[in-house]
Amino acid sequence: MRGKVVIVGGTGGIGVALARRLAAAGRPLHLVAREAGRLSALASELGASFATADAADPASLRPAIEAAGSPLSGLVYAVGTITLKPLPRVAVEDAERDFRVNALGALAAVQAALPALRAQGPGASVVLFSTVAVQRGFPLHASIAMAKGGVEGLTRSLAAELAPEIRVNAIAPSLTRTPLAAGLTENPRMAETIARQHPLRRLGEPEDAAALAAFLLSADSGWITGQVIALDGGRGTIETKG
Ligand SMILES: NC(=O)c1ccc[n+]([C@@H]2O[C@H](COP(=O)([O-])OP(=O)(O)OC[C@H]3O[C@@H](n4cnc5c(N)ncnc54)[C@H](OP(=O)(O)O)[C@@H]3O)[C@@H](O)[C@H]2O)c1
């Protein structure tokens, strides 16, 4: 496909793994993230263009995405926050920030990219990120599950509205070893306990998400749209053997 792929959140764990995978496959890239130093280093390593934006201010995404030029063959919104708190401690500000960065940012990113995605013609693909905690309820996840539930609604709505030219899907990971989840994954005992709660008996790796996102951006997934695809070692839907 001729147009660039924009990765918003290009300096995150999953964003970097995906950028490296796509660059190795020869896909032209435009990276968007908030920290110029890490962003420019990665962009120069991969031969990508880049622009800074803060997804907490969704309006800042438009110029950063438009800087990619047109057409665009894909848009990935791999930005996320995580607030794990018991309900009495969830502040309105926590919930507003989670919703703003995860859901409103995704909406603003697709809006900004839309003319350039349409310019690609059939085959353009949008990939958003939800979480296993929408499909299956977990304690302490009220704020982030509410925000990512919005992303799942957005995925299906946009898939309907933008078909047949643009496909829209979301990936719903379980716990994956990235900076976002470091508070849980860097404690070996906690990581092992959570890994055992997955029927496939391990945590996710950034490469698991990068592989699925690359598939959703490719023509091989050309008949898939409006889906929220679980990437969770079975945790969302099946029991472990004990
Ligand atoms: N890791 C998991 O266990 C897990 C589970 C379920 C869903 N997910 C989802 O997977 C996606 C990718 O996350 P990840 O695991 O790769 O986490 P990550 O390594 O922390 O990356 C998250 C990205 O979001 C960016 N970000 C956070 N707040 C931002 C803001 N206000 N403005 C701009 N960028 C902001 C971070 O920017 P900086 O690089 O500048 O920090 C980073 O690039 C997210 O949507 C996340 O919710 C992850």
The ligand as an ORCA input file, in Angstrom:
! r2SCAN-3c Opt
* xyz 0 1
  N       0.258     -3.063     28.464
  C      -0.910     -3.575     28.848
  O      -0.979     -4.427     29.770
  C      -2.174     -3.172     28.138
  C      -3.362     -3.844     28.469
  C      -4.541     -3.462     27.850
  C      -4.538     -2.448     26.912
  N      -3.361     -1.818     26.600
  C      -3.418     -0.742     25.612
  O      -2.412     -0.901     24.639
  C      -2.103      0.392     24.082
  C      -0.604      0.569     24.045
  O      -0.117      0.679     25.400
  P       1.302      0.088     25.845
  O       1.038     -1.161     26.581
  O       2.242      0.093     24.703
  O       1.706      1.155     26.951
  P       2.913      2.202     27.007
  O       4.182      1.544     26.714
  O       2.773      2.941     28.301
  O       2.532      3.154     25.816
  C       1.438      4.021     25.931
  C       1.681      5.181     25.042
  O       0.702      6.166     25.381
  C       1.363      7.387     25.427
  N       0.654      8.327     26.247
  C       0.158      8.167     27.484
  N      -0.445      9.303     27.864
  C      -0.289     10.162     26.824
  C      -0.669     11.482     26.561
  N      -1.343     12.202     27.461
  N      -0.336     12.049     25.379
  C       0.347     11.380     24.471
  N       0.735     10.108     24.628
  C       0.417      9.537     25.800
  C       2.723      7.102     25.996
  O       3.591      8.161     25.702
  P       5.095      8.217     26.264
  O       5.878      7.259     25.404
  O       5.458      9.636     26.040
  O       5.018      7.824     27.704
  C       3.035      5.834     25.238
  O       3.547      6.134     23.965
  C      -2.807      1.417     24.974
  O      -3.996      1.845     24.363
  C      -3.136      0.627     26.216
  O      -4.270      1.147     26.899
  C      -2.191     -2.161     27.182
*
